[in-house]
Amino acid sequence: MSQTEQTYAATLYEGTFSVGLDKKFVRIERDDPPAKGALKLSLNPLLIHTPERNYLFDCGIGEFGEDTGPETIRQNLNDHGLTEFDITDIFLSHLHYDHIGGLAHRENGYWELTFPDANLWVSKKGWEKMMAKDEYYDEEKTEFVSFIDAKADLHFLDEEDQPYPELKVRKIGGHTEFHQVLLFDDGEHKYLQAGDVIGTKGAINRKYAAKYDFEPKVSQQKREELAKLAFDEGYTILAYHEDQNPLFKLTDYNEKTGYSTENIESYVPA
């Protein structure tokens, strides 16, 4: 267990990738451009450490990318004096494999839970819809989610839920049908993670409806609503796919230029 008793948030950067229409995550350097016609996506699970619990907001791609696997997040946790056994709770914004792939691995030739002692919190309706499909992406990933369904300590969330006093979730839809925003507020620290609805820092001041979203206009609307919430109530935002400054606050608003931002440093143990 981490020695610090203070509450803090830290990004557990997993890497930066070029992702084309084939949905393959090809590793690139953080400052490199993606391949032509591809998206550039960084992966930043969020650790929130409190004296009582260690939360993860999304958990990375696991073994489903190029040169990826559980050793990355283990090393990131080790930097905080933690192991995979110290994670008490994992909250998932949605069920795309670059957000949930880190839940299990096959380092020893068979599926094992990466965080064996964690409660796994998921949208009830989202999980039911995923498990009702004949295939989740492909045969390998279908086997993966079937293992999670059978072995993980699953807890199902309603469309508005508050499993802990400091932690709330709310369905926002948009990127996926049952997409959730994850909200942490202990009275002193406030963090907001909205998955791919606010996937990058630049998304805050862009008005766009992405064709890859389940409901593009809903994503746009919720992005604007959540930005206003973060600004009005002082939440630090985590942009899961941001490659440079995934943690930031909104400090000012101008009708012409939008929000001003302030980068927040990820906690680094002394």
C-alpha positions in Angstrom: 0.0 0.0 0.0 1.2 3.5 -0.8 2.8 5.2 2.2 1.1 8.6 1.6 -2.1 9.3 3.3 -3.0 12.3 1.2 -5.6 12.1 -1.6 -4.2 12.7 -5.0 -4.7 11.9 -8.7 -2.2 10.7 -11.2 -2.3 9.7 -14.8 -0.9 6.2 -15.7 0.2 6.9 -19.2 0.2 3.7 -21.3 1.5 5.0 -24.6 0.5 6.9 -27.8 -0.8 5.1 -30.8 -1.8 5.6 -34.4 -5.2 4.0 -35.0 -6.5 3.5 -38.5 -9.7 2.1 -39.9 -8.5 -1.4 -39.1 -8.7 -0.4 -35.4 -5.1 -1.6 -34.7 -3.2 0.4 -32.1 0.3 1.0 -33.6 2.7 2.5 -31.1 4.3 5.8 -32.0 6.2 8.4 -30.0 4.3 10.9 -28.0 5.2 13.8 -30.3 4.9 11.9 -33.6 2.0 12.4 -36.0 -0.3 9.4 -36.7 -0.2 7.6 -40.1 -2.1 9.3 -42.9 -5.9 8.9 -42.3 -5.4 7.6 -38.8 -6.2 9.0 -35.4 -3.6 9.8 -32.7 -4.7 8.4 -29.4 -2.9 8.3 -26.1 -4.1 6.2 -23.2 -4.2 7.7 -19.7 -5.9 5.6 -17.0 -6.5 7.8 -14.0 -5.4 6.7 -10.5 -7.2 8.4 -7.6 -5.5 7.4 -4.3 -7.2 8.1 -1.0 -6.3 7.0 2.5 -9.1 4.3 2.2 -9.2 3.3 -1.5 -7.3 3.2 -4.8 -9.6 4.0 -7.7 -8.9 3.5 -11.4 -11.0 5.4 -14.0 -10.6 3.2 -17.1 -7.6 0.8 -17.2 -6.0 0.9 -20.6 -5.7 -1.5 -23.6 -3.9 -4.3 -21.9 -2.5 -6.8 -24.5 -4.6 -5.6 -27.4 -2.2 -3.0 -28.8 1.3 -3.1 -30.3 3.9 -3.8 -27.6 1.4 -3.4 -24.8 0.6 -5.5 -21.7 0.0 -5.4 -18.0 3.6 -4.7 -17.2 3.1 -1.0 -18.1 0.4 -0.3 -15.7 2.2 -2.4 -13.0 5.3 -0.2 -13.4 3.2 2.9 -13.3 1.6 1.7 -10.0 4.9 0.7 -8.6 6.1 4.3 -9.1 3.3 5.2 -6.5 4.3 2.5 -4.1 1.3 0.4 -5.2 0.8 -3.0 -6.8 -2.1 -4.4 -8.8 -3.4 -5.9 -5.6 -3.9 -2.4 -4.1 -6.5 -1.4 -6.6 -9.8 -1.5 -4.8 -12.2 -0.2 -7.4 -12.2 0.2 -11.2 -14.8 2.4 -12.9 -15.3 2.2 -16.7 -16.6 5.1 -18.7 -17.6 2.8 -21.5 -16.8 -0.7 -22.9 -14.5 -0.1 -25.9 -11.4 -2.3 -25.6 -8.9 0.5 -25.3 -10.6 1.4 -22.0 -11.2 -2.1 -20.6 -8.5 -4.3 -22.1 -6.3 -3.9 -19.1 -8.7 -5.9 -16.9 -7.2 -9.2 -17.8 -4.1 -10.7 -19.5 -2.6 -14.0 -20.6 1.0 -13.7 -19.5 1.0 -17.3 -18.3 -0.9 -18.7 -21.3 -4.4 -18.4 -19.8 -6.6 -15.5 -18.8 -6.0 -13.9 -15.4 -7.4 -10.8 -13.8 -4.9 -8.0 -13.7 -6.4 -6.4 -10.6 -7.6 -9.5 -8.6 -9.0 -7.7 -5.6 -10.8 -4.9 -7.3 -14.5 -4.2 -7.5 -15.4 -3.6 -11.2 -18.1 -1.0 -11.7 -19.9 -0.9 -15.0 -23.1 0.4 -16.6 -25.7 -2.4 -16.1 -27.4 -1.8 -19.4 -24.1 -1.3 -21.2 -22.7 -4.6 -19.9 -26.0 -6.5 -20.7 -25.9 -5.1 -24.3 -22.2 -6.2 -24.7 -22.8 -9.7 -23.4 -25.9 -10.2 -25.6 -23.8 -9.8 -28.7 -22.5 -12.9 -30.5 -19.1 -11.3 -30.9 -17.2 -8.5 -29.1 -14.9 -7.2 -31.9 -13.4 -10.7 -32.7 -13.0 -14.1 -31.2 -10.1 -13.2 -28.9 -11.8 -10.2 -27.4 -15.1 -12.2 -27.1 -13.2 -14.7 -25.0 -11.7 -11.8 -22.9 -15.1 -10.3 -22.0 -16.6 -13.7 -21.3 -13.7 -14.3 -18.8 -14.3 -10.9 -17.2 -18.0 -11.7 -16.9 -17.3 -15.0 -15.2 -14.4 -14.0 -12.9 -14.4 -10.3 -12.1 -16.2 -8.9 -9.0 -18.8 -7.1 -11.1 -21.0 -4.3 -9.7 -23.7 -2.9 -11.9 -24.4 0.9 -12.1 -27.8 2.5 -12.7 -28.0 5.5 -15.1 -27.4 7.7 -12.0 -25.6 6.1 -9.2 -23.3 6.9 -6.2 -21.6 3.8 -4.9 -19.3 5.8 -2.6 -20.0 9.2 -0.9 -17.2 10.8 -2.9 -17.9 9.1 -6.2 -20.9 9.5 -8.6 -21.6 8.3 -12.1 -24.1 9.5 -14.6 -25.1 8.2 -18.0 -24.4 10.8 -20.7 -24.5 8.6 -23.9 -23.0 10.2 -27.0 -19.9 8.2 -27.9 -21.6 4.9 -26.9 -25.2 4.3 -26.0 -24.5 3.9 -22.2 -21.4 6.1 -21.9 -20.9 7.4 -18.4 -19.2 10.4 -16.8 -17.2 9.6 -13.7 -17.2 12.3 -11.0 -15.0 12.3 -7.8 -15.6 14.9 -5.1 -14.4 14.5 -1.6 -15.0 18.1 -0.7 -11.4 19.1 -1.4 -10.4 17.3 -4.6 -12.7 17.2 -7.7 -12.1 15.1 -10.8 -14.2 14.5 -13.9 -13.6 11.9 -16.5 -15.9 11.6 -19.5 -14.2 8.9 -21.6 -14.3 9.8 -25.3 -16.9 12.6 -24.9 -14.0 14.7 -23.7 -11.2 12.6 -25.0 -8.7 15.3 -25.6 -8.0 18.7 -24.2 -8.7 20.4 -27.6 -12.2 18.9 -27.6 -13.3 21.5 -25.0 -13.3 24.5 -27.4 -14.2 22.6 -30.6 -17.8 22.4 -31.8 -18.0 19.1 -33.7 -20.2 16.1 -34.2 -17.9 13.0 -34.7 -19.2 10.4 -37.2 -17.7 7.6 -35.1 -19.9 8.4 -32.1 -23.1 6.5 -31.4 -25.0 9.8 -31.2 -22.7 12.6 -32.5 -25.0 15.5 -31.6 -25.5 14.1 -28.1 -21.7 13.9 -27.6 -21.5 17.6 -28.7 -24.2 18.6 -26.3 -22.9 16.7 -23.3 -19.3 17.9 -24.0 -20.6 21.5 -23.7 -22.6 20.7 -20.6 -19.8 18.9 -18.8 -17.3 21.7 -19.7 -19.7 24.2 -18.0 -20.1 21.9 -15.0 -16.3 21.6 -14.7 -15.9 25.4 -15.0 -18.7 26.3 -12.6 -17.8 23.7 -9.9 -14.0 23.6 -10.2 -13.5 20.0 -11.5 -10.1 19.0 -12.8 -10.8 17.2 -16.1 -9.0 14.1 -17.2 -8.9 13.7 -21.1 -8.2 10.0 -21.5 -6.8 10.3 -25.0 -4.8 13.5 -24.6 -1.1 13.1 -25.5 0.5 16.1 -23.7 -1.6 17.5 -20.8 -4.4 15.1 -19.9 -5.2 16.8 -16.6 -6.4 20.4 -16.7 -8.8 22.9 -15.2 -10.9 25.5 -16.9 -10.0 28.9 -15.5 -11.9 31.5 -17.6 -14.6 31.8 -20.3 -14.8 34.1 -23.3 -17.8 33.9 -25.7 -15.5 34.3 -28.7 -12.5 32.2 -27.8 -14.1 29.7 -25.3 -12.4 28.4 -22.2 -9.0 29.2 -20.9 -7.2 26.2 -19.5 -4.6 25.5 -16.8 -2.5 22.3 -16.9 -2.5 20.3 -13.7 0.5 18.2 -13.0 0.0 14.5 -12.5 1.0 13.6 -8.9 4.6 12.2 -8.8 5.7 10.6 -5.5 8.8 12.3 -3.9 
